[in-house]
Amino acid sequence: MKKLFLFVAFILLISITYSQVLFTYGSHSVSKDEFLRAYNKNKTATTDPEQAMREYLDLYTKFKLKVQAAKDMHLDTLPSLQSDLQNFTTQIENNYLQDEKEVDALVNEAFNRSQKDIHVQHFYVLINDKMSPADTLKLYKAINEAYDELKKGGTDYDEIVSEIKEKIAPLQGNDLGWITVFTLPYEFENIIYGLKPGQVSKPYRSKKGWHIFKNEEERPAVGKIKVAQILFAVPAGNINMRDHAKQLADSVYNALRSGADFGELAKQYSNDRRTYMNDGILPEFGVATYDGGFEKVAFSLKNDSDISKPFQTEFGYHIIRRISRSPVPENKSDEAYIANLKQQVLADSRIALAKEKFLKEVLVKTDYKKNNAINEKDLWKITDTFAISNKKISSGNINENTTLFSFNNAKVKVGDWMQYVKNVKNAYAAHASQTHDELYKSYVSLAALENYKSRLEKFNPEFKYQVQEFKDGNMLFEVMEREVWSKASADSVGLEKYYNDHKTNYKWNASADAVLFSCANATAAKTAVDEINKGEKWNDLVKDNSQIQADSGRYELSQIPVKEKTNFTAGLVTAPVVNSGDGTSIFSLIIKIYPENEQRSFADARGLVINDYQNFLEKKWIGELKKKYPVKVNEKVFLSIKQ
């Protein structure tokens, strides 16, 4: 009875498994899931989903047949294809060495924070390890006294700082101005963006001291701006130069109001040596980049080309001209903006949170196990001895061959760890002061990630699919090049025979000998049209004007760009058609008109013949592959896809 039950269960399992096979080709099979994955990735809008899926099924079976042919030819062993695959794998694997959900959450958080700017007050006391407990306590009292005063509603910040500094300890405070996402360290940003306008944070302990932040006010994010400036620099405290700079700035401003060129005046008068030769243009910037007063004036300019009155900062007097303004995108569908935020997240300290969580998952997946039998004092002893004197010793029950920790497919020896410590301490000064525990944690992280990376295809199906898609695509290109494209182009006898056998397919529609002109802009096109209409030879026109290019030949009338329905006649110069994308213009000079249905010569039809002959060879080849690998579609499974 038990045997019968197992047999029935086995048959049922086989039946269920088989039912998910969509089609076979020879001894190979393709599952419903594999097909759907490919179909959903490539599908387009259609009014007949079943027909579209049928057509894609036909394409996909042919794709699998071609790839199998490439495998039979061992094209996957070609050094060039293996090198391409290795390079591709290296390029994408880092995308899978992080928790994408955590990264996406950080990007989403950054997007939300980017929608507003916050004006921040900052109060702090600095602490270092050399301070006595009594001094540290005074600083702690000072920051808490500041917190109490601010909570009571105190707004005379200079007075609060001064009184606490005099009575208790050196409290410091400063107006940070407007900030946005990524302006400050993430630990501070988290506190600030958690405050409501007017709210004060509780004292926060960082590595350098205690901090309080106040959300002074908020506004919708101003985004970024690009300006040009003329700087009249004034050394600090030099009153005479200040007065002279003010007079000069006023004089230049009056000249600008009278129509003088800003860039020329920047070259002549600006003391900003980074920008004066470039018309005074600064790189685009956002809040918290320059002096607060400078930014305030810049963002107050309403329109492009607006010019500010002269204004003073600690650097001197400035006149600025607005060039452009880039608002912060308000929609997450702006792919370029989201991609830029992601790059900033990945380069910022906040990514450490996602990395830490991902590492915990990696340690579980790789089955990391520490050798708890190892005595840490013995381990540190033999490690330091090797790092300092290059001598390998034993201590207690461990030596270089002892297993330090293991993964489910590999063991890491103490000797590996010893070499790692020696290498990093010699190569990187930053590691010299690290403790053994810190170095050990770094080494475990490195080893676990390397182990995980070596088995990415097992741990991450998406990575496996992406690598396989690239590998198959590369093999497909190579086998098509060998079996179809190159073969067709090189077979001159076959091409001419195909042309002669199918001459009726190669007739001209209504056509013309014509010259097609491509002009850099509408002005150049108008000039060219006028000159040709005056009788200038077109080849002389092109030779003398770098903004105009021309190509002559026989074209079907449908290939000639026109603005509207046109009655083509010899000598006609068509109206220029402007490309809205890049501003270029195209027009044509008609030389001679031909009636439709004239026979194309082999030379005229060669491009079309090659394309048709390639299709002919491909169809013939597919027929041969289907004989070698008969294709059988499971209709029941196919019909289930639509449900």
Secondary structure, 3 states (H helix, E strand, C coil): CHHHHHHHHHHHHHHHHHHCEEEEECCEEEEHHHHHHHHHHHCCCCCCHHHHHHHHHHHHHHHHHHHHHHHHCCHHHCHHHHHHHHHHHHHHHHHHCCCHHHHHHHHHHHHHHCCEEEEEEEEEEECCCCCCHHHHHHHHHHHHHHHHHHHCCCCCHHHHHHHHHHHCCCCEEEEEEEECCCCCCHHHHHHHCCCCCCCECCCEECCCEEEEEEEEEEEECCCEEEEEEEEEECCCCCHHHHHHHHHHHHHHHHHHHCCCCHHHHHHHHCCCCCCHHHCCECCCECCCCCCHHHHHHHHHCCCCCCECCCEEECCEEEEEEEEEEECCCCCCCCHHHHHHHHHHHHHCCCHHHHHHHHHHHHHHHCCCEECCCCCHHHHHHHHHHHHHHCCCCCECCECCCCEEEEECCEEEEHHHHHHHHHHHHHHCHHHHCCCHHHHHHHHHHHHHHHHHHHCHHHHCHHHHHHHHHHHHHHHHHHHHHHHHHHHHHHCHHHHHHHHHHCHHHCEECCEEEEEEEEECCHHHHHHHHHHHHCCCCHHHHHHHCCCEEEEEEEEEHHHCCCCCCCCCCCCCECCCEECCCCCCEEEEEEEEEECCCEECCHHHHHHHHHHHHHHHHHHHHHHHHHHHCCEEECHHHHHHHCC
